[in-house]
């Protein structure tokens, strides 16, 4: 990954080595997951201000998680989230 970055961005120096690049990937996946869920639920609940805030602010999922579990009109419950992703046992 470090070689890829050096080829596309030769002027950028990475002081942390390739470790920093590999840490970036899980953070991006984490953020995209929660941002997508937050945007989806805020659009479904017609909460325009939350939608705009979630769309603009990047907080590594903290704002999105707070919205989904505490501030949404129809709060997300952990068991329903797990059921939607088929992580729990099926009966």
PyMOL Python script that loads the backbone (N, CA, C, O; Angstrom):
from pymol import cmd

cmd.read_pdbstr("""\
ATOM      1  N   UNK A   1       0.824  -1.190   0.000  1.00  0.00           N
ATOM      2  CA  UNK A   1       0.000   0.000   0.000  1.00  0.00           C
ATOM      3  C   UNK A   1       0.865   1.249   0.000  1.00  0.00           C
ATOM      4  O   UNK A   1       0.543   2.247  -0.644  1.00  0.00           O
ATOM      5  N   UNK A   2       1.971   1.176   0.735  1.00  0.00           N
ATOM      6  CA  UNK A   2       2.885   2.308   0.800  1.00  0.00           C
ATOM      7  C   UNK A   2       3.478   2.608  -0.573  1.00  0.00           C
ATOM      8  O   UNK A   2       3.653   3.770  -0.939  1.00  0.00           O
ATOM      9  N   UNK A   3       3.786   1.563  -1.327  1.00  0.00           N
ATOM     10  CA  UNK A   3       4.323   1.737  -2.676  1.00  0.00           C
ATOM     11  C   UNK A   3       3.284   2.390  -3.569  1.00  0.00           C
ATOM     12  O   UNK A   3       3.614   3.265  -4.370  1.00  0.00           O
ATOM     13  N   UNK A   4       2.047   1.979  -3.440  1.00  0.00           N
ATOM     14  CA  UNK A   4       0.959   2.560  -4.220  1.00  0.00           C
ATOM     15  C   UNK A   4       0.836   4.051  -3.950  1.00  0.00           C
ATOM     16  O   UNK A   4       0.707   4.843  -4.883  1.00  0.00           O
ATOM     17  N   UNK A   5       0.874   4.438  -2.686  1.00  0.00           N
ATOM     18  CA  UNK A   5       0.789   5.862  -2.342  1.00  0.00           C
ATOM     19  C   UNK A   5       1.970   6.648  -2.876  1.00  0.00           C
ATOM     20  O   UNK A   5       1.807   7.764  -3.370  1.00  0.00           O
ATOM     21  N   UNK A   6       3.165   6.070  -2.778  1.00  0.00           N
ATOM     22  CA  UNK A   6       4.345   6.774  -3.275  1.00  0.00           C
ATOM     23  C   UNK A   6       4.291   6.961  -4.779  1.00  0.00           C
ATOM     24  O   UNK A   6       4.776   7.971  -5.288  1.00  0.00           O
ATOM     25  N   UNK A   7       3.707   6.000  -5.509  1.00  0.00           N
ATOM     26  CA  UNK A   7       3.603   6.124  -6.961  1.00  0.00           C
ATOM     27  C   UNK A   7       2.600   7.193  -7.373  1.00  0.00           C
ATOM     28  O   UNK A   7       2.828   7.929  -8.333  1.00  0.00           O
ATOM     29  N   UNK A   8       1.492   7.277  -6.646  1.00  0.00           N
ATOM     30  CA  UNK A   8       0.466   8.254  -7.005  1.00  0.00           C
ATOM     31  C   UNK A   8       0.710   9.631  -6.388  1.00  0.00           C
ATOM     32  O   UNK A   8       0.310  10.644  -6.961  1.00  0.00           O
ATOM     33  N   UNK A   9       1.354   9.675  -5.240  1.00  0.00           N
ATOM     34  CA  UNK A   9       1.618  10.933  -4.546  1.00  0.00           C
ATOM     35  C   UNK A   9       3.084  11.001  -4.149  1.00  0.00           C
ATOM     36  O   UNK A   9       3.408  10.863  -2.969  1.00  0.00           O
ATOM     37  N   UNK A  10       3.978  11.213  -5.113  1.00  0.00           N
ATOM     38  CA  UNK A  10       5.415  11.163  -4.793  1.00  0.00           C
ATOM     39  C   UNK A  10       5.877  12.278  -3.858  1.00  0.00           C
ATOM     40  O   UNK A  10       6.901  12.125  -3.193  1.00  0.00           O
ATOM     41  N   UNK A  11       5.149  13.401  -3.786  1.00  0.00           N
ATOM     42  CA  UNK A  11       5.594  14.509  -2.945  1.00  0.00           C
ATOM     43  C   UNK A  11       5.185  14.335  -1.480  1.00  0.00           C
ATOM     44  O   UNK A  11       5.669  15.063  -0.613  1.00  0.00           O
ATOM     45  N   UNK A  12       4.299  13.378  -1.198  1.00  0.00           N
ATOM     46  CA  UNK A  12       3.833  13.175   0.169  1.00  0.00           C
ATOM     47  C   UNK A  12       4.767  12.213   0.892  1.00  0.00           C
ATOM     48  O   UNK A  12       5.044  11.116   0.405  1.00  0.00           O
ATOM     49  N   UNK A  13       5.243  12.627   2.041  1.00  0.00           N
ATOM     50  CA  UNK A  13       6.084  11.749   2.855  1.00  0.00           C
ATOM     51  C   UNK A  13       5.251  11.242   4.020  1.00  0.00           C
ATOM     52  O   UNK A  13       4.550  12.010   4.679  1.00  0.00           O
ATOM     53  N   UNK A  14       5.333   9.952   4.263  1.00  0.00           N
ATOM     54  CA  UNK A  14       4.568   9.333   5.328  1.00  0.00           C
ATOM     55  C   UNK A  14       5.513   9.054   6.496  1.00  0.00           C
ATOM     56  O   UNK A  14       6.278   8.091   6.444  1.00  0.00           O
ATOM     57  N   UNK A  15       5.476   9.874   7.546  1.00  0.00           N
ATOM     58  CA  UNK A  15       6.425   9.691   8.655  1.00  0.00           C
ATOM     59  C   UNK A  15       6.166   8.443   9.488  1.00  0.00           C
ATOM     60  O   UNK A  15       7.034   8.019  10.250  1.00  0.00           O
ATOM     61  N   UNK A  16       4.988   7.852   9.352  1.00  0.00           N
ATOM     62  CA  UNK A  16       4.647   6.693  10.168  1.00  0.00           C
ATOM     63  C   UNK A  16       4.874   5.370   9.450  1.00  0.00           C
ATOM     64  O   UNK A  16       4.692   4.312  10.054  1.00  0.00           O
ATOM     65  N   UNK A  17       5.260   5.396   8.202  1.00  0.00           N
ATOM     66  CA  UNK A  17       5.484   4.172   7.455  1.00  0.00           C
ATOM     67  C   UNK A  17       4.180   3.567   6.979  1.00  0.00           C
ATOM     68  O   UNK A  17       3.144   4.232   6.983  1.00  0.00           O
ATOM     69  N   UNK A  18       4.224   2.315   6.571  1.00  0.00           N
ATOM     70  CA  UNK A  18       3.044   1.666   6.005  1.00  0.00           C
ATOM     71  C   UNK A  18       2.004   1.319   7.068  1.00  0.00           C
ATOM     72  O   UNK A  18       0.860   1.015   6.728  1.00  0.00           O
ATOM     73  N   UNK A  19       2.375   1.358   8.335  1.00  0.00           N
ATOM     74  CA  UNK A  19       1.420   1.060   9.405  1.00  0.00           C
ATOM     75  C   UNK A  19       0.267   2.054   9.382  1.00  0.00           C
ATOM     76  O   UNK A  19      -0.885   1.663   9.570  1.00  0.00           O
ATOM     77  N   UNK A  20       0.554   3.315   9.158  1.00  0.00           N
ATOM     78  CA  UNK A  20      -0.478   4.350   9.134  1.00  0.00           C
ATOM     79  C   UNK A  20      -1.463   4.108   7.997  1.00  0.00           C
ATOM     80  O   UNK A  20      -2.658   4.362   8.146  1.00  0.00           O
ATOM     81  N   UNK A  21      -0.974   3.625   6.874  1.00  0.00           N
ATOM     82  CA  UNK A  21      -1.854   3.362   5.737  1.00  0.00           C
ATOM     83  C   UNK A  21      -2.790   2.204   6.061  1.00  0.00           C
ATOM     84  O   UNK A  21      -3.973   2.261   5.726  1.00  0.00           O
ATOM     85  N   UNK A  22      -2.290   1.168   6.698  1.00  0.00           N
ATOM     86  CA  UNK A  22      -3.123   0.019   7.034  1.00  0.00           C
ATOM     87  C   UNK A  22      -4.116   0.343   8.148  1.00  0.00           C
ATOM     88  O   UNK A  22      -5.161  -0.302   8.239  1.00  0.00           O
ATOM     89  N   UNK A  23      -3.823   1.310   8.982  1.00  0.00           N
ATOM     90  CA  UNK A  23      -4.786   1.741   9.993  1.00  0.00           C
ATOM     91  C   UNK A  23      -5.908   2.571   9.376  1.00  0.00           C
ATOM     92  O   UNK A  23      -7.019   2.617   9.905  1.00  0.00           O
ATOM     93  N   UNK A  24      -5.614   3.218   8.270  1.00  0.00           N
ATOM     94  CA  UNK A  24      -6.593   4.061   7.607  1.00  0.00           C
ATOM     95  C   UNK A  24      -7.754   3.243   7.043  1.00  0.00           C
ATOM     96  O   UNK A  24      -8.899   3.690   7.098  1.00  0.00           O
ATOM     97  N   UNK A  25      -7.486   2.074   6.512  1.00  0.00           N
ATOM     98  CA  UNK A  25      -8.519   1.255   5.885  1.00  0.00           C
ATOM     99  C   UNK A  25      -9.622   0.855   6.871  1.00  0.00           C
ATOM    100  O   UNK A  25     -10.795   1.047   6.551  1.00  0.00           O
ATOM    101  N   UNK A  26      -9.310   0.309   8.052  1.00  0.00           N
ATOM    102  CA  UNK A  26     -10.403  -0.005   8.989  1.00  0.00           C
ATOM    103  C   UNK A  26     -11.182   1.226   9.444  1.00  0.00           C
ATOM    104  O   UNK A  26     -12.396   1.150   9.633  1.00  0.00           O
ATOM    105  N   UNK A  27     -10.504   2.354   9.622  1.00  0.00           N
ATOM    106  CA  UNK A  27     -11.201   3.583  10.003  1.00  0.00           C
ATOM    107  C   UNK A  27     -12.165   4.024   8.907  1.00  0.00           C
ATOM    108  O   UNK A  27     -13.276   4.466   9.199  1.00  0.00           O
ATOM    109  N   UNK A  28     -11.749   3.908   7.657  1.00  0.00           N
ATOM    110  CA  UNK A  28     -12.637   4.269   6.551  1.00  0.00           C
ATOM    111  C   UNK A  28     -13.851   3.350   6.491  1.00  0.00           C
ATOM    112  O   UNK A  28     -14.975   3.821   6.317  1.00  0.00           O
ATOM    113  N   UNK A  29     -13.640   2.060   6.632  1.00  0.00           N
ATOM    114  CA  UNK A  29     -14.763   1.123   6.614  1.00  0.00           C
ATOM    115  C   UNK A  29     -15.725   1.389   7.765  1.00  0.00           C
ATOM    116  O   UNK A  29     -16.941   1.391   7.573  1.00  0.00           O
ATOM    117  N   UNK A  30     -15.184   1.614   8.961  1.00  0.00           N
ATOM    118  CA  UNK A  30     -15.996   1.937  10.147  1.00  0.00           C
ATOM    119  C   UNK A  30     -16.839   3.188   9.889  1.00  0.00           C
ATOM    120  O   UNK A  30     -18.041   3.204  10.151  1.00  0.00           O
ATOM    121  N   UNK A  31     -16.193   4.229   9.374  1.00  0.00           N
ATOM    122  CA  UNK A  31     -16.881   5.498   9.128  1.00  0.00           C
ATOM    123  C   UNK A  31     -17.955   5.352   8.063  1.00  0.00           C
ATOM    124  O   UNK A  31     -19.061   5.864   8.237  1.00  0.00           O
ATOM    125  N   UNK A  32     -17.657   4.662   6.959  1.00  0.00           N
ATOM    126  CA  UNK A  32     -18.643   4.490   5.890  1.00  0.00           C
ATOM    127  C   UNK A  32     -19.852   3.698   6.372  1.00  0.00           C
ATOM    128  O   UNK A  32     -20.982   4.013   5.998  1.00  0.00           O
ATOM    129  N   UNK A  33     -19.635   2.684   7.189  1.00  0.00           N
ATOM    130  CA  UNK A  33     -20.740   1.885   7.714  1.00  0.00           C
ATOM    131  C   UNK A  33     -21.695   2.749   8.530  1.00  0.00           C
ATOM    132  O   UNK A  33     -22.899   2.767   8.273  1.00  0.00           O
ATOM    133  N   UNK A  34     -21.153   3.467   9.517  1.00  0.00           N
ATOM    134  CA  UNK A  34     -22.013   4.270  10.388  1.00  0.00           C
ATOM    135  C   UNK A  34     -22.596   5.472   9.675  1.00  0.00           C
ATOM    136  O   UNK A  34     -23.743   5.840   9.933  1.00  0.00           O
ATOM    137  N   UNK A  35     -21.833   6.100   8.775  1.00  0.00           N
ATOM    138  CA  UNK A  35     -22.353   7.243   8.030  1.00  0.00           C
ATOM    139  C   UNK A  35     -23.513   6.798   7.141  1.00  0.00           C
ATOM    140  O   UNK A  35     -24.529   7.488   7.054  1.00  0.00           O
ATOM    141  N   UNK A  36     -23.365   5.662   6.489  1.00  0.00           N
ATOM    142  CA  UNK A  36     -24.441   5.144   5.648  1.00  0.00           C
ATOM    143  C   UNK A  36     -25.699   4.853   6.444  1.00  0.00           C
ATOM    144  O   UNK A  36     -26.801   5.215   6.031  1.00  0.00           O
ATOM    145  N   UNK A  37     -25.533   4.190   7.601  1.00  0.00           N
ATOM    146  CA  UNK A  37     -26.693   3.905   8.457  1.00  0.00           C
ATOM    147  C   UNK A  37     -27.347   5.188   8.964  1.00  0.00           C
ATOM    148  O   UNK A  37     -28.571   5.311   8.970  1.00  0.00           O
ATOM    149  N   UNK A  38     -26.522   6.135   9.385  1.00  0.00           N
ATOM    150  CA  UNK A  38     -27.058   7.402   9.887  1.00  0.00           C
ATOM    151  C   UNK A  38     -27.800   8.178   8.817  1.00  0.00           C
ATOM    152  O   UNK A  38     -28.876   8.718   9.073  1.00  0.00           O
ATOM    153  N   UNK A  39     -27.235   8.238   7.625  1.00  0.00           N
ATOM    154  CA  UNK A  39     -27.899   8.947   6.529  1.00  0.00           C
ATOM    155  C   UNK A  39     -29.198   8.243   6.138  1.00  0.00           C
ATOM    156  O   UNK A  39     -30.211   8.897   5.894  1.00  0.00           O
ATOM    157  N   UNK A  40     -29.169   6.928   6.081  1.00  0.00           N
ATOM    158  CA  UNK A  40     -30.361   6.163   5.711  1.00  0.00           C
ATOM    159  C   UNK A  40     -31.497   6.390   6.716  1.00  0.00           C
ATOM    160  O   UNK A  40     -32.623   6.699   6.327  1.00  0.00           O
ATOM    161  N   UNK A  41     -31.197   6.237   7.991  1.00  0.00           N
ATOM    162  CA  UNK A  41     -32.239   6.395   9.013  1.00  0.00           C
ATOM    163  C   UNK A  41     -32.732   7.833   9.110  1.00  0.00           C
ATOM    164  O   UNK A  41     -33.928   8.055   9.300  1.00  0.00           O
ATOM    165  N   UNK A  42     -31.848   8.808   8.986  1.00  0.00           N
ATOM    166  CA  UNK A  42     -32.299  10.201   9.059  1.00  0.00           C
ATOM    167  C   UNK A  42     -33.165  10.560   7.853  1.00  0.00           C
ATOM    168  O   UNK A  42     -34.108  11.340   7.980  1.00  0.00           O
ATOM    169  N   UNK A  43     -32.856  10.002   6.698  1.00  0.00           N
ATOM    170  CA  UNK A  43     -33.699  10.240   5.525  1.00  0.00           C
ATOM    171  C   UNK A  43     -35.057   9.556   5.690  1.00  0.00           C
ATOM    172  O   UNK A  43     -36.086  10.142   5.355  1.00  0.00           O
ATOM    173  N   UNK A  44     -35.069   8.325   6.201  1.00  0.00           N
ATOM    174  CA  UNK A  44     -36.322   7.601   6.420  1.00  0.00           C
ATOM    175  C   UNK A  44     -37.205   8.298   7.451  1.00  0.00           C
ATOM    176  O   UNK A  44     -38.430   8.288   7.329  1.00  0.00           O
ATOM    177  N   UNK A  45     -36.588   8.903   8.462  1.00  0.00           N
ATOM    178  CA  UNK A  45     -37.327   9.610   9.513  1.00  0.00           C
ATOM    179  C   UNK A  45     -37.607  11.061   9.159  1.00  0.00           C
ATOM    180  O   UNK A  45     -38.185  11.793   9.962  1.00  0.00           O
ATOM    181  N   UNK A  46     -37.205  11.485   7.969  1.00  0.00           N
ATOM    182  CA  UNK A  46     -37.387  12.860   7.486  1.00  0.00           C
ATOM    183  C   UNK A  46     -36.814  13.900   8.438  1.00  0.00           C
ATOM    184  O   UNK A  46     -37.430  14.935   8.690  1.00  0.00           O
ATOM    185  N   UNK A  47     -35.631  13.612   8.963  1.00  0.00           N
ATOM    186  CA  UNK A  47     -34.929  14.541   9.851  1.00  0.00           C
ATOM    187  C   UNK A  47     -33.813  15.213   9.049  1.00  0.00           C
ATOM    188  O   UNK A  47     -32.669  14.759   9.034  1.00  0.00           O
ATOM    189  N   UNK A  48     -34.184  16.309   8.386  1.00  0.00           N
ATOM    190  CA  UNK A  48     -33.288  16.976   7.443  1.00  0.00           C
ATOM    191  C   UNK A  48     -32.034  17.547   8.109  1.00  0.00           C
ATOM    192  O   UNK A  48     -30.942  17.463   7.547  1.00  0.00           O
ATOM    193  N   UNK A  49     -32.183  18.124   9.297  1.00  0.00           N
ATOM    194  CA  UNK A  49     -31.019  18.721   9.959  1.00  0.00           C
ATOM    195  C   UNK A  49     -29.993  17.662  10.342  1.00  0.00           C
ATOM    196  O   UNK A  49     -28.789  17.883  10.211  1.00  0.00           O
ATOM    197  N   UNK A  50     -30.466  16.518  10.813  1.00  0.00           N
ATOM    198  CA  UNK A  50     -29.547  15.430  11.136  1.00  0.00           C
ATOM    199  C   UNK A  50     -28.869  14.913   9.872  1.00  0.00           C
ATOM    200  O   UNK A  50     -27.673  14.619   9.880  1.00  0.00           O
ATOM    201  N   UNK A  51     -29.636  14.802   8.783  1.00  0.00           N
ATOM    202  CA  UNK A  51     -29.071  14.329   7.527  1.00  0.00           C
ATOM    203  C   UNK A  51     -27.924  15.224   7.073  1.00  0.00           C
ATOM    204  O   UNK A  51     -26.859  14.735   6.696  1.00  0.00           O
ATOM    205  N   UNK A  52     -28.143  16.529   7.111  1.00  0.00           N
ATOM    206  CA  UNK A  52     -27.103  17.472   6.689  1.00  0.00           C
ATOM    207  C   UNK A  52     -25.901  17.414   7.625  1.00  0.00           C
ATOM    208  O   UNK A  52     -24.761  17.423   7.159  1.00  0.00           O
ATOM    209  N   UNK A  53     -26.132  17.355   8.927  1.00  0.00           N
ATOM    210  CA  UNK A  53     -25.029  17.290   9.889  1.00  0.00           C
ATOM    211  C   UNK A  53     -24.196  16.029   9.683  1.00  0.00           C
ATOM    212  O   UNK A  53     -22.967  16.091   9.679  1.00  0.00           O
ATOM    213  N   UNK A  54     -24.858  14.884   9.512  1.00  0.00           N
ATOM    214  CA  UNK A  54     -24.138  13.626   9.311  1.00  0.00           C
ATOM    215  C   UNK A  54     -23.389  13.641   7.987  1.00  0.00           C
ATOM    216  O   UNK A  54     -22.276  13.123   7.895  1.00  0.00           O
ATOM    217  N   UNK A  55     -23.990  14.231   6.965  1.00  0.00           N
ATOM    218  CA  UNK A  55     -23.361  14.292   5.655  1.00  0.00           C
ATOM    219  C   UNK A  55     -22.091  15.139   5.674  1.00  0.00           C
ATOM    220  O   UNK A  55     -21.100  14.786   5.035  1.00  0.00           O
ATOM    221  N   UNK A  56     -22.117  16.253   6.404  1.00  0.00           N
ATOM    222  CA  UNK A  56     -21.001  17.207   6.372  1.00  0.00           C
ATOM    223  C   UNK A  56     -19.901  16.871   7.382  1.00  0.00           C
ATOM    224  O   UNK A  56     -18.716  16.938   7.053  1.00  0.00           O
ATOM    225  N   UNK A  57     -20.285  16.512   8.596  1.00  0.00           N
ATOM    226  CA  UNK A  57     -19.302  16.304   9.658  1.00  0.00           C
ATOM    227  C   UNK A  57     -18.710  14.901   9.613  1.00  0.00           C
ATOM    228  O   UNK A  57     -19.433  13.921   9.437  1.00  0.00           O
ATOM    229  N   UNK A  58     -17.410  14.811   9.769  1.00  0.00           N
ATOM    230  CA  UNK A  58     -16.729  13.525   9.839  1.00  0.00           C
ATOM    231  C   UNK A  58     -16.189  13.341  11.245  1.00  0.00           C
ATOM    232  O   UNK A  58     -15.251  14.021  11.662  1.00  0.00           O
ATOM    233  N   UNK A  59     -16.802  12.403  11.974  1.00  0.00           N
ATOM    234  CA  UNK A  59     -16.446  12.216  13.382  1.00  0.00           C
ATOM    235  C   UNK A  59     -16.100  10.767  13.698  1.00  0.00           C
ATOM    236  O   UNK A  59     -16.230  10.343  14.846  1.00  0.00           O
ATOM    237  N   UNK A  60     -15.665  10.006  12.708  1.00  0.00           N
ATOM    238  CA  UNK A  60     -15.346   8.581  12.869  1.00  0.00           C
ATOM    239  C   UNK A  60     -16.528   7.786  13.410  1.00  0.00           C
ATOM    240  O   UNK A  60     -16.347   6.810  14.139  1.00  0.00           O
ATOM    241  N   UNK A  61     -17.726   8.201  13.055  1.00  0.00           N
ATOM    242  CA  UNK A  61     -18.915   7.453  13.430  1.00  0.00           C
ATOM    243  C   UNK A  61     -19.550   7.859  14.743  1.00  0.00           C
ATOM    244  O   UNK A  61     -20.628   7.369  15.078  1.00  0.00           O
ATOM    245  N   UNK A  62     -18.911   8.743  15.497  1.00  0.00           N
ATOM    246  CA  UNK A  62     -19.432   9.111  16.817  1.00  0.00           C
ATOM    247  C   UNK A  62     -20.773   9.836  16.701  1.00  0.00           C
ATOM    248  O   UNK A  62     -21.719   9.492  17.410  1.00  0.00           O
ATOM    249  N   UNK A  63     -20.868  10.821  15.830  1.00  0.00           N
ATOM    250  CA  UNK A  63     -22.123  11.553  15.638  1.00  0.00           C
ATOM    251  C   UNK A  63     -23.207  10.623  15.114  1.00  0.00           C
ATOM    252  O   UNK A  63     -24.353  10.689  15.558  1.00  0.00           O
ATOM    253  N   UNK A  64     -22.850   9.762  14.178  1.00  0.00           N
ATOM    254  CA  UNK A  64     -23.817   8.845  13.596  1.00  0.00           C
ATOM    255  C   UNK A  64     -24.360   7.868  14.631  1.00  0.00           C
ATOM    256  O   UNK A  64     -25.564   7.614  14.676  1.00  0.00           O
ATOM    257  N   UNK A  65     -23.479   7.321  15.461  1.00  0.00           N
ATOM    258  CA  UNK A  65     -23.898   6.384  16.507  1.00  0.00           C
ATOM    259  C   UNK A  65     -24.787   7.095  17.526  1.00  0.00           C
ATOM    260  O   UNK A  65     -25.800   6.543  17.955  1.00  0.00           O
ATOM    261  N   UNK A  66     -24.417   8.309  17.913  1.00  0.00           N
ATOM    262  CA  UNK A  66     -25.236   9.078  18.859  1.00  0.00           C
ATOM    263  C   UNK A  66     -26.627   9.332  18.283  1.00  0.00           C
ATOM    264  O   UNK A  66     -27.629   9.187  18.984  1.00  0.00           O
ATOM    265  N   UNK A  67     -26.688   9.709  17.010  1.00  0.00           N
ATOM    266  CA  UNK A  67     -27.992   9.930  16.379  1.00  0.00           C
ATOM    267  C   UNK A  67     -28.822   8.650  16.372  1.00  0.00           C
ATOM    268  O   UNK A  67     -29.978   8.652  16.794  1.00  0.00           O
ATOM    269  N   UNK A  68     -28.228   7.558  15.892  1.00  0.00           N
ATOM    270  CA  UNK A  68     -28.974   6.310  15.722  1.00  0.00           C
ATOM    271  C   UNK A  68     -29.522   5.757  17.029  1.00  0.00           C
ATOM    272  O   UNK A  68     -30.661   5.291  17.074  1.00  0.00           O
ATOM    273  N   UNK A  69     -28.733   5.802  18.081  1.00  0.00           N
ATOM    274  CA  UNK A  69     -29.137   5.149  19.326  1.00  0.00           C
ATOM    275  C   UNK A  69     -29.768   6.086  20.356  1.00  0.00           C
ATOM    276  O   UNK A  69     -30.427   5.612  21.281  1.00  0.00           O
ATOM    277  N   UNK A  70     -29.583   7.409  20.220  1.00  0.00           N
ATOM    278  CA  UNK A  70     -30.082   8.315  21.256  1.00  0.00           C
ATOM    279  C   UNK A  70     -31.025   9.405  20.756  1.00  0.00           C
ATOM    280  O   UNK A  70     -31.980   9.737  21.459  1.00  0.00           O
ATOM    281  N   UNK A  71     -30.799   9.977  19.570  1.00  0.00           N
ATOM    282  CA  UNK A  71     -31.541  11.165  19.157  1.00  0.00           C
ATOM    283  C   UNK A  71     -32.572  10.938  18.062  1.00  0.00           C
ATOM    284  O   UNK A  71     -33.415  11.809  17.846  1.00  0.00           O
ATOM    285  N   UNK A  72     -32.545   9.824  17.370  1.00  0.00           N
ATOM    286  CA  UNK A  72     -33.478   9.583  16.266  1.00  0.00           C
ATOM    287  C   UNK A  72     -34.916   9.486  16.775  1.00  0.00           C
ATOM    288  O   UNK A  72     -35.162   9.059  17.904  1.00  0.00           O
ATOM    289  N   UNK A  73     -35.866   9.892  15.918  1.00  0.00           N
ATOM    290  CA  UNK A  73     -37.275   9.757  16.286  1.00  0.00           C
ATOM    291  C   UNK A  73     -37.592   8.292  16.568  1.00  0.00           C
ATOM    292  O   UNK A  73     -38.231   7.965  17.568  1.00  0.00           O
ATOM    293  N   UNK A  74     -37.143   7.426  15.686  1.00  0.00           N
ATOM    294  CA  UNK A  74     -37.305   5.985  15.880  1.00  0.00           C
ATOM    295  C   UNK A  74     -35.913   5.431  16.141  1.00  0.00           C
ATOM    296  O   UNK A  74     -35.159   5.168  15.205  1.00  0.00           O
ATOM    297  N   UNK A  75     -35.575   5.256  17.402  1.00  0.00           N
ATOM    298  CA  UNK A  75     -34.227   4.857  17.795  1.00  0.00           C
ATOM    299  C   UNK A  75     -33.898   3.456  17.311  1.00  0.00           C
ATOM    300  O   UNK A  75     -34.747   2.565  17.306  1.00  0.00           O
ATOM    301  N   UNK A  76     -32.663   3.283  16.910  1.00  0.00           N
ATOM    302  CA  UNK A  76     -32.174   1.989  16.479  1.00  0.00           C
ATOM    303  C   UNK A  76     -31.838   1.151  17.701  1.00  0.00           C
ATOM    304  O   UNK A  76     -31.216   1.642  18.642  1.00  0.00           O
ATOM    305  N   UNK A  77     -32.240  -0.092  17.689  1.00  0.00           N
ATOM    306  CA  UNK A  77     -31.921  -1.012  18.781  1.00  0.00           C
ATOM    307  C   UNK A  77     -30.880  -1.995  18.276  1.00  0.00           C
ATOM    308  O   UNK A  77     -30.915  -2.404  17.116  1.00  0.00           O
ATOM    309  N   UNK A  78     -29.962  -2.371  19.138  1.00  0.00           N
ATOM    310  CA  UNK A  78     -28.857  -3.234  18.749  1.00  0.00           C
ATOM    311  C   UNK A  78     -29.353  -4.578  18.227  1.00  0.00           C
ATOM    312  O   UNK A  78     -28.792  -5.100  17.263  1.00  0.00           O
ATOM    313  N   UNK A  79     -30.375  -5.144  18.829  1.00  0.00           N
ATOM    314  CA  UNK A  79     -30.863  -6.445  18.366  1.00  0.00           C
ATOM    315  C   UNK A  79     -31.472  -6.365  16.966  1.00  0.00           C
ATOM    316  O   UNK A  79     -31.327  -7.301  16.179  1.00  0.00           O
ATOM    317  N   UNK A  80     -32.149  -5.263  16.646  1.00  0.00           N
ATOM    318  CA  UNK A  80     -32.694  -5.114  15.293  1.00  0.00           C
ATOM    319  C   UNK A  80     -31.582  -4.893  14.276  1.00  0.00           C
ATOM    320  O   UNK A  80     -31.688  -5.344  13.136  1.00  0.00           O
ATOM    321  N   UNK A  81     -30.521  -4.207  14.676  1.00  0.00           N
ATOM    322  CA  UNK A  81     -29.382  -4.011  13.784  1.00  0.00           C
ATOM    323  C   UNK A  81     -28.706  -5.341  13.471  1.00  0.00           C
ATOM    324  O   UNK A  81     -28.375  -5.621  12.318  1.00  0.00           O
ATOM    325  N   UNK A  82     -28.506  -6.152  14.495  1.00  0.00           N
ATOM    326  CA  UNK A  82     -27.883  -7.461  14.296  1.00  0.00           C
ATOM    327  C   UNK A  82     -28.772  -8.380  13.464  1.00  0.00           C
ATOM    328  O   UNK A  82     -28.278  -9.167  12.656  1.00  0.00           O
ATOM    329  N   UNK A  83     -30.071  -8.277  13.663  1.00  0.00           N
ATOM    330  CA  UNK A  83     -31.007  -9.098  12.902  1.00  0.00           C
ATOM    331  C   UNK A  83     -30.962  -8.726  11.418  1.00  0.00           C
ATOM    332  O   UNK A  83     -31.032  -9.601  10.555  1.00  0.00           O
ATOM    333  N   UNK A  84     -30.845  -7.427  11.123  1.00  0.00           N
ATOM    334  CA  UNK A  84     -30.787  -6.979   9.737  1.00  0.00           C
ATOM    335  C   UNK A  84     -29.526  -7.451   9.031  1.00  0.00           C
ATOM    336  O   UNK A  84     -29.541  -7.669   7.819  1.00  0.00           O
ATOM    337  N   UNK A  85     -28.436  -7.611   9.771  1.00  0.00           N
ATOM    338  CA  UNK A  85     -27.183  -8.060   9.183  1.00  0.00           C
ATOM    339  C   UNK A  85     -26.990  -9.573   9.318  1.00  0.00           C
ATOM    340  O   UNK A  85     -25.925 -10.094   8.984  1.00  0.00           O
ATOM    341  N   UNK A  86     -28.013 -10.277   9.805  1.00  0.00           N
ATOM    342  CA  UNK A  86     -27.991 -11.737   9.937  1.00  0.00           C
ATOM    343  C   UNK A  86     -26.826 -12.230  10.764  1.00  0.00           C
ATOM    344  O   UNK A  86     -26.233 -13.258  10.439  1.00  0.00           O
ATOM    345  N   UNK A  87     -26.487 -11.528  11.817  1.00  0.00           N
ATOM    346  CA  UNK A  87     -25.403 -11.938  12.690  1.00  0.00           C
ATOM    347  C   UNK A  87     -25.930 -12.869  13.785  1.00  0.00           C
ATOM    348  O   UNK A  87     -25.215 -13.751  14.261  1.00  0.00           O
ATOM    349  N   UNK A  88     -27.172 -12.664  14.172  1.00  0.00           N
ATOM    350  CA  UNK A  88     -27.748 -13.497  15.230  1.00  0.00           C
ATOM    351  C   UNK A  88     -28.230 -14.814  14.645  1.00  0.00           C
ATOM    352  O   UNK A  88     -28.321 -14.966  13.426  1.00  0.00           O
ATOM    353  N   UNK A  89     -28.541 -15.773  15.528  1.00  0.00           N
ATOM    354  CA  UNK A  89     -29.033 -17.084  15.102  1.00  0.00           C
ATOM    355  C   UNK A  89     -30.447 -16.948  14.518  1.00  0.00           C
ATOM    356  O   UNK A  89     -31.279 -16.194  15.022  1.00  0.00           O
ATOM    357  N   UNK A  90     -30.683 -17.689  13.460  1.00  0.00           N
ATOM    358  CA  UNK A  90     -32.033 -17.711  12.875  1.00  0.00           C
ATOM    359  C   UNK A  90     -32.838 -18.829  13.500  1.00  0.00           C
ATOM    360  O   UNK A  90     -32.309 -19.901  13.794  1.00  0.00           O
ATOM    361  N   UNK A  91     -34.112 -18.577  13.701  1.00  0.00           N
ATOM    362  CA  UNK A  91     -34.966 -19.596  14.309  1.00  0.00           C
ATOM    363  C   UNK A  91     -35.758 -20.343  13.267  1.00  0.00           C
ATOM    364  O   UNK A  91     -36.531 -21.239  13.605  1.00  0.00           O
TER     365      UNK A  91
END
""", "prot")
cmd.dss("prot")
cmd.show_as("cartoon", "prot")
cmd.util.cbc("prot")
cmd.orient("prot")
